[in-house]
Amino acid sequence: MTRLVRSLWNAPAAASPPPRRVWRDWVLVAVIPPLVLFEAAVRPDVPWRWLWAAVLIGLVPTLLWRRTRPLLMLAIAFAVGWVGSAATGGDPQLVTTAYFLILVYAVFRWGDGRAFVGGAALLVASSAVSFVLGSTTVGDVIGGLGVLVATVALGVAFRWRAGARARELDRVKLVEREQLARDLHDTVAHHVSAIAIQAQAGTAVAATSPDAAAAALRTIELEASRTLAEMRSIVRVLRNDDAAERTPGPGIADLRALARAEPGSPIVDVRVEGDVDAVPPTIAAALYRLAQEAVTNARRHARNATRVDVHVRVDAADIRLDVDDDGEPATSATPGFGITGMRERATLLGGTFRAGPAAGGGWSVTAVIPRTGWPT
């Protein structure tokens, strides 16, 4: 039991840092005071209604800091409410007092373990004080606790959901980093194999053909330079201990395979422009993965799509990938894990990524990877 309490006390705040201000905060601050004044005006039977109206309006600014200082804002609201109850001899009877539930929700949605414990203590103390002073009945206390428990459960549920999504996004990013590292490993292994073969050949002909040995050394130098460039092109990436393949991964030439027809799937058209041979294997493999994921998403999620266009353009500045479909994109409040993985892959290579509805209809995916730093 002690370990459980200690674990709760030391629990961190919400995984994703809360936004400091959003438009909803200003809407609440603007809407609640008129509602309080309106209720006070139409309910002359409420004791001390104008005093309570002033108190409730004065506490509205606590909503602006409810995410960054949730326990402090809840404590301020409850302390002022207790002082008002002691001065008037009863709890506020205005319905608009219910906006305090937003502060309760914020404690369990955004606060850390200490805020959890402190918030729960405040809620229990508030219910106990109201009951002891005789201002509420047992039924009122039970009903109030039910509302508070529902609010707390809602905050915890949204907190858990956000945390689960954050963990899944991190997993997707790690998978992308792992795949990049695997592609890099395969490319480097290919170059190292070429170096070993050339070294063996140079050793074999060194005594009889110095020119052939010199040519082998030049090839070794070129392959070694490419290997170092590939090693430096991706940093801080992860991979598993699985056995790696000894041949380079898929590249731009393999994009043609994406055009193969599948029953019930839209037609995929692939166009490639520019000097494809100048693209390093690691960049080419990453480009293939981006195109593959974009085409897969179009086939799975683009409603009524009949065509998917894949366009790759290589020029002196960068390499650009455009994948466009003519379907009806499924609306979503947050990007999917596939899009997150593609963005992570493009960002790791120093590029930019965009995915969203196209201006003329359909869905568009664009990735631009700069050519700066590519091995020559």
N, C-alpha and C positions, 0 to 999 in steps of 0.2 A: 504493500500500500504506500509506504514511504517512497519507494522507487517510482511509483506511478505519479505521485504528487510532484516529486522532484522533476520528473520528465516533463510534466505539464508546465511547471514553473519555468523551466529552461527552454521551452518550445520557442522557435524563432517566429518572426513575423511572417506575413504572407509571402509566398515564394516570389511572385512578381511585385516589384515595388508599386504602390498605388499611385495613381495620378494625383497631383497636388490640387488641381482645379479642373473641372469639366463644366460644360454648359449647363448640365442639370443642377449643379450647385447654385448657380445664379438664378435659375428658374425657381428653385425652392425658396431662396432668399427673397425673391420678388413676389411670390404667390402667397406664402404663409402669412405675413403680416396683414394683408387685406382680409384674408379668411378669418383670422383671429378677431379683427375689428368687426367684421360682419356678424360673427357668432355672438360677440358681446353685445352688439346692438339689438339683435333679434331675440335674445334670451334674458329678459329682465329678471327672471326668477333665480338666476345664478348669483349666489352671494359674492360680493367683492369682485364682480365680473371685470370692472375696468382696471382694478389693480392686477388681477391675474392676466388680463390682456397685455398690460404693460410689461409684466414679467416674461410672458411667453414671447413677445416681440423682442425684448432685450436679449433673449437667449437664442434667437434665430442665427446670429453669426457663428455659433458653435458648429453649425453644419459645415462651414467652410473649412474647418480643421479636423473634421471627424475621421479622415483617413490617416493623416499624419500624426495626430495626437488623440486617438480614439478614447482612451481611458480618461484622460484629463478633461476632455469635452463632456463626457458622460458624468464625471464627478462634479463638474461645475453646474451642469443642468440639474442634477439631483440635489446638490447642496442648496442652490437657490430655491428649488422647489420645497425643500424641507423648511427653510427659513420662512417662506411664504405660508406654508401650512401652519407653522407655529404661530405666526402673526395673525392669521385669519381664523384659526381654530378648525381648519378642515382642508381637505385636498381640493385642488382645482377641479371644477366640474365642467370645464369647457372641453368639447370633443377635440379641438385642435391641439390639445396637449399630446395627442397621439403621435405627433411628429418626433417626440422623444424616442420612439421605437427605431427611428433611423439611426440615432446615436447608439442604441443598444446593438443593432445589426452591425454597425461599423466596428464595434469592439471585437466581435467574434469573426468578422470577415477579414479585418486588416491587422488586428493587434497581435502582440506576442503572447507568450505564456503568462507573463505577469499581468498583462491586460485581461486575459481570460479570468484569472483568479480574482483580480480586483473588480472586474465587471460583475462576475457572479456574486461576490460579496455585497456589492452595492445593490443589486437587484433583490437579494434576500433581505438585506437590511431595510430597504425601502418598503417591502411588503410587510415586514415585521413591525416597523414603526407605525405604518398606517393601521394595522390591526390592533396594536397595543393602545394607540390613542383613541380607539373606538370610532374612527372616522369611516371605517369600512366593515362590512360583515364578512363572515367566513366564506359565503358564496362569492362575494366580490373578490376576495383574495385569491380563491381558487381560479376564478375566471381570469383575473389579471395574470396569475402565474402561467395559466395556459397560453395566453397571448405572448408572454415573454418567452416561454419555452419554444413556441413556434417561431418567434423571431430569431432566437439564438440558433435553432436548428437550421433555419434558412441561411443565416450567415455562415455557419459551419459547412453546410452543403455546398454553397457557392465557393467557399474557400477551398474545399477538397477538390471540387471540379477544376478550378483554375490551377491548383497544384498538379493535378493529374495531367492536365494538358501541357503544362510547362515541362513536366518530366518526359512526356512523350515527344515534345518538340526537341528536347535535348537529345533524346535517343535517336531521332531522325537525323539530327546534325552529326552525331557521332558515326552513324552509318555512312553518311556522305563522306566524312573525313576518312573513314576506314576504306571506302571504295577508292577514293583518290590516292590513298597511300598504297593500296594494292596495285592500282594502275602504274603508279610511280615505280614500285618494286619490280613489276614485270618489265617496264621499259629499261630500267637500269640493269636488270639481269640480262636483257637482250644485248645491251651495249657491252657489258662485262664479258659476255660469252664471245662477242666479236673481238674484243681485245685479247682474250686468251688464245683464240684461234690464230690471230695475226702474229702474236708473240711466238707461238709454236712454229708458224711458217717462217718467220724471220730467223729464228734460231736454226732451222733446218737448212736455210739457203745462205746463211751468213758467210760461210767459208768459201762457197763456190760462186755466189752472185751478190756482191756488195750492193748493187743497185736495187735488187729485189728486197734485200734486207732493209735498205733505207726507205723504200716504198712502204714496207710493212710498218716501220716505225712511224711514218707519217700518218698512216691509217690509225695506228694505236693512239697517236696524239689527238687526232680528230675525234675518235670514239671516246677517249678519256675526257676531252673538253665537253662533249655532248652529255656525258654522264654527270659531270660536275654541275652543268647547267640544269639538268633535270633534277638533281638532288637539291639544288638551291631554289627551284621554282615553287616548291611546296614545303611549308614549314609547319611544325606543330600539328601534324595529322596523326591519326591513330590507325592501327590495324590489328587484326586478330593473329593468333599463332598458326592459322591454317596454312597448309603448304601452298605456296604461290605457284602459278603457272610459269613456264619458262619462255613463253612467247608474249609479245606485246598484246595488250587488250584491244578491243574494237576501236576503230578510228573513223575518219570521215568517209573513207571508201565503203565502210559497212552501212552507211546511212541508206544506201539503196535497198537494203533488206527490209527497212521499215515500210517500204511501199508494197510489200506483198499483201495480196487481198485476203481478207478474212470474211467469212459469211456474216452478212448483216452489219458490217462495219463500213465506215466511209472510205472513199478512195483517198490514198495518200500519194501526193506528188512531191518528189524530192528534186530540188535544184541546187547545184553547187557551182559557185563562181570564184575565180581567183586561183592563186598559186597554192593548191592544197598541199603539195609536197613540202612547202616551207613551214607548215604547222608542225610543232613538236609532237611526238606521240602522246605525251601526257595531256596536252591541251586537246588534241584530237579525241582522245578517249573521253575526256570530260565533256566535250561537245556532243559526242555520241550519246552519252548518258542523259544529257539535258534533252536532246531531241527525242530519245526513246521514252523518257518520262512524259514529255509534253504530248507526244502522239498517243501514248497509253491513256493519259487523262482525257484526251479528246474522244477517244473511242469509248471510254467508260461513261463519261459524264456529259458530253455535249449532246443534248436532245435534238433529234431530227437532223443531225449533221450528215451531209452527203460528201464532203470533201475536206481534206486536211492538207494544207500547203506547208512544206518544209523548205525553207530557203536559207542557204549558207553562203555568206560572202566573205572572202578573204581579201584584204587589201593591205596597203603599207602601214596603216595605223592600228587596225584591230581585226578581229574576226567576229562576225555578227550572225546570230541565229534567230530566225523568225519562224514561228510555228503558228499558223492561223487556221481556224475552222469556221464553217458557216452555220454552226448549230446554235441552239439556245442554251446559254450557260446557266447552270443551276446556281441560284443566288445563295450566298453563304455569308454570315456575319464575320467569320474569321477564315483566314487562308487554311487550306488543307495541308496535311503533312507532306504530300508530294511537292507542292509549291514551296513549302519551307525548305525541303531538301534541295530543290533546284537553286533556290536563292543562296543557300549556304555554299553550294558547290561553286557557283559563279563568283561569290564574294571571296572565297578562299583563293581564287585565281586572280584577284584584283579587278574583277569585272563588275558589271551592273546587271540587274535582272528586273524584269517587269512582267506581271501577269494580270490580266483583267479583261473586261469586255472591250471589244474592238469598236471603233467609231462607226463603222458601217454595219455592225452586227456580228455576232459570233464571239469567239474568244481568241485572244492573242497572247502569245508568249514570246518575249524578246530577251535575249542574253547577248551582251557585248563584252568580249574579253580583250583587253588591250594587248598589242603586240610587243610593247616595251618589255624587255627582259627575256624574250624568247631566245633560245639558242639558235645560232645560225648554221 
